[in-house]
């Protein structure tokens, strides 16, 4: 966290901001990825979002891309090397398809995430929490910008490196392993069109939604510390404060349950489509790692929340409030975990996945050598 503070306070203007209210700051962070998604008609955080011609064009492009992958696989079926290259890049097709499906099918849920987070930052902006909320949004702002920069650089490099290689060797090297039917990629016009067709847009909406769940846990832990202070001071309105905590915690569980149901199929297809990938390992690592790392971070936050509940001196409370604390503790001991249906999204799963990628890679090399 200290490293991120240095980024947006002292070193780079790109990471600095002038916002003073958490709710306004959060809204400003969301604008950039939402505008990037608008380019392909997936700006689901926009109020009154409707299916547009951009969305239609993107769906048509994906269908054409799938057709090109099938066409290429058939054309290069006798060349193991080119077939492997085609299978690697064909992983983009299911990934982008489920991406679009998730955003269009769960548009209302995604917009609810956005509205709930805005309301949370506004309603919980108090003297004891404002500094913490600003730190959380600042971290989200820096991370989002880093993701956008990394995506842009890596995507550009995937196009630029083949162009440089083609210029140096005299042989036209394609950035992706598919052919457009009836277009000669060895000709200069055809090669140029291939390069222009290889771009994709980025989005950080899953990161924003997960970051909101972390903030909810921080708010709950802050409220629990305040509850402990009130208990020690023997105030009479302890029950009201406890009820507010329980309500927030139930909202948090509902939020995570909805988030998990929205993105689990997305991550299932995401993981399955990249198992054959090895040529674009750097490009895909950031997306897979963020999903797994955020899942592990959520589990750590949930454990911190459970510990914070344990630390409340419940034995000094009335019998009715002790029962409420027991209910809160039981709920916290059954946290919602992010999954892609069959497995948890966490760092151990990420490591296991890369072991499978390595095994698949070595198997393909063995087949090619034979």
N, C-alpha and C positions, 0 to 999 in steps of 0.2 A: 504493500500500500504506500510506503514511504517513497518508493521509486516512482509510482504514478504521481504522487504529490509534486515531486521535482519536475516531472514532465509538464504539468499544466500550471505550475506556479513560477518556475524559474527559467526553464531552458527554451521551450519552443512555443511560439505564439499559436501554432496550430492547435495545441492542446489547451490553451487558456480560454477563459470565459468571463463574462461580466454579470452573470445571473446571481441574484441574491435570494430567490425563493425556490425551494425544491421542486414544487409543481411546475413552475415556469421553466426551470432548468431541464426537467425531464421532458417537457414538451419540445424544447429546442433540440434535445438529443434525438428524439424520434423522427424529426423532420427529414434529416439526411437519408437514412435507410428507406423511409417511406417514399421519398422522392425518387430514389434509385429504383425502387420496386414499381413506381408509376410508369417508368419507361417501358415495361412489359405488361402493364395493366394489372399489377398485383398490389396496389397501394391500399391494403385492407384497413389501415388505420385512418383513412380518410372518411369523414362523416358522409353518409349517403353514397357510399361506394356502389358502383354498378358495373356490370359486365360491359367492357368496351371493345372497340375495334382493335386496340393494342393487345388485349387478352386473346382475341380471336386469332390475330396474326401470329402470336407466340405459340398457340396450340397447333396451328397449321405448320409452323416451322418445326416443332417437335415431331409431328407426324412425318414430315418430309425427312427429318434427320433419322428417324427409326427406319424408314424405307431405305435410305442411303446405306445404313449399317447392314441391313439384310442383303441388299444388292451387293455391297462390297464383300461381305462374308462369302457369298456364293462365287463371286468373281475370283477371289484369291484363295479358294478352298484348297488348291494344290500347293500353295506356298505357306509353310508353317509359320515363317517369320512374319509375313504380312497378315496372316490370319490372327496371330496373337496380338499384333498391333491393333487390328480392327476390334477384337474382343475387348481389349483394354479400353479403348475410347467409347465403345458402345455402352459402357457403364454409365455414361452421361445421360443416356436416353431414359432409363427407368428412374434415375435420380431426379431429373427435371420434371418428368411426368408426375411423380408423386408429390413433388414440390408444388406444382400448379394445382393438383387435386386437393392437397391439404389446405391451401389458401382459399380456394373457391368453396369447398365443402364446409369449412369451419370458419368462414369469414366472420360470422356473428360472435363466435367464441373468441377469436383473435381481437376483435374490436372491444369485446367486454374486458379482456385482459388489459388493454390500453386504458379504457375508461376507469376501471377499478384502481389501477396504479396511479392515475392522475388524482383520483379522489383520495387515495391513501396518503399521498404526499401532501395534499392540501389539509386533510382532516387531522393528520398526526404531526403537523408542523407546530411543535410547541417548544418552549425554551429548553426542555431536557432532551429533545430529539432532533432539533433543527440541524445542529452540527453533524450528527450522525447521518441524517438524510442527505445533506449536501455532499458528504464524503462518498456515500454510496452512488449518488448520481454522477459525481465527478469520476469515480472509477468506471462507471458504465460509459460515460462520455469518452474517456481515454481508450477503453477497450474497443468500443465501437469504431472509433477512428483508426485504431491500429489494424483492426480487421479489414476495414475498407482499403487502407493503404496496402496491406499485405496481399489482399485479393487482387487489387489492381496491378501491383508489381509482378505477382506470379503469373497472372493471366497474360499480361503483356509479354513477359519473358517467354511464355510458351509459344507465342506467335513470332517474337523477334528472333529467338535463337534459331529456329528453322530457316528464317529468311537469311540470316547471316551465314548459316551453314551452306545454304543454297548458293549464295553469292561467292563464298570461298571455294566451294568444290565444283561449282558449275552444274551440279545435279539438283534438281528441284525437290527439296525435302518437305513433306507435308507436316504441319503441326499436329494433325489428327489422322487416325488410320481409317478414314472412310473416303469413298469416291462418290462424286455426284454423277448419276447416270448420264451418258451421252456428252460428258464434258471432259476433255483431255487435260488432266492435271499437269502434264509435262509441257504444255504450251504456256507462254507468259500470261495471256489473258485468263486462262483457266486456273493457273496457280494463284494469281491475284485474287480471283473470286473465292477460292478456297480459304485464303487467309482472312478475307473480310467476313466470311461466314462462321468463323471459329470463336467469336466473342460471346460471353455470357455475363449477366448482371449479378451483383451480390446482394445479399440481404442479411440483416442482423436481428430480425424480429424474434427468433428463438432466444438469442442472447438477452434481449431486452426483457422478454417474459420471464426468463429464469432469474435475472437480476432482481426483478420485482419480488419474487418469492424470497430471495435472500434478505431484502429490505424488510419484508413482513416479519421474518424471524427476528431481525434486529429490533424492530419496534416492539415485538412481544417480550423480548428479553429486557428491554428498557422499562416496559410497563411492569414486569415482574420485580425489577429492582425497586421501582417506585412503590409497589405493593409491600415489599419487605420493609421499606422505610416507614410506611404508614402503620404497619403492624407493630414495629418497634416503638413508634410514637403513640400507640394505642388509640388511633383515631376511630371514630364510629362508622365512617362510610367505607370501610374495607370491603364489605360485600358488594357495593356498587362497582368499585374498581376491579374486583375479581370477575364480576359478571361481564364487564367490558373486555377483559382479557380473554374470557372463554368465547365470546362472540367473535373477536378478532381471530382467534385460533381456529374456530370452525370455518370462518371465511377463508383462512389460509389453506386448510385442508381441501375445501371445495375448489379453490384456485388451482392447487397442485393436481387434484384429481382430474380437472378439466384439461389442464396443460398436458398431463400424461396421456389422456385419451386422444387428444388432438394430434400429438406428434409421434406416437409410438409406431404407427404404420409408416410414417415418413422415415423414421430412423431405421426401421426394419429393411425397407427397400434401399435406403442409403448404404447400409452396411453390406447387404447382399450384392449390390451392384458394384461395389468396389473390391470384392474379394479377388477378382481377376486382375486388378490394377497393380502395375508396378512402374510403368513409365512415368506416371503422373503422381508419384508418391508424395512429393512436396506439395503439390497443388491440393490433394485431398486430405492431407494430414491435419491441416488446421481445422477443417470442418468436423472431422471425426474426433479430434482431440478435444475441441471445445464442447461437443456434446457429452463426451465421457467425463471430462474434467468438471463441467458444471454439475453433472450428476453426483460426482464424489463430493464436490463442495456443498451441495444441498444436503447430503447425508451428514457431513460434518456440522453444518448449521443446525440440523435437526437434533443432533447429539448435544450441541451447546444449549439449545432450547430446553431439552429434557433436564440437563444439569441445572439450568437456571430455575426450573420448577422445583427441583430437589432442594435447592438452596433457600427457598422461601420457608420461613419458620412457621409451618402449618400448625404445629402443636400449640401455638399461642392464639390460634383463631377459634371462633365458635364452632360448634359441632356442624351446623349447616354449611359454613364456609369450608370446613375440612372435607365435607362430602363433595363440594364443588371443586376443591383442589384435587381430590382423588379422581374425579371425572376428567379434569384437565390433564392430569398425569397419564391416565390411561389412554387418552387421545394422542398425547405426545409420544407414547411408547409404540404407536402404530403409525409411523410416518409414511407418507406417500413417496415412492421411489420412481424416478424416471426410468422407463423401459423402452425397448423396441419389441414388445410383445413377449418374446421368449427369454430375454436376458435383461439384466439391469444395465443402465447406462452409467458406467463408472470406469475408472482407470484400469482395474484388472481386466475388464472386458476389452478395453482398447489394446492392451498388451497381448491378450489372447488372439485378438483379430489379426494383429500383425504377425504373429507366429503362423497363422493359417495362410496369410498372404505370402509369407516366405516359403512355406511348404508348397503352395500352388506354383509359385515362381520357379522353384527348383524342379518341380515336376515338368513344367512346360519346357524348361531348358533341356531336361533329359530327353523329352520327346523330340525336340528339335534336333539334338545331336544324333539321335538314332535315325 
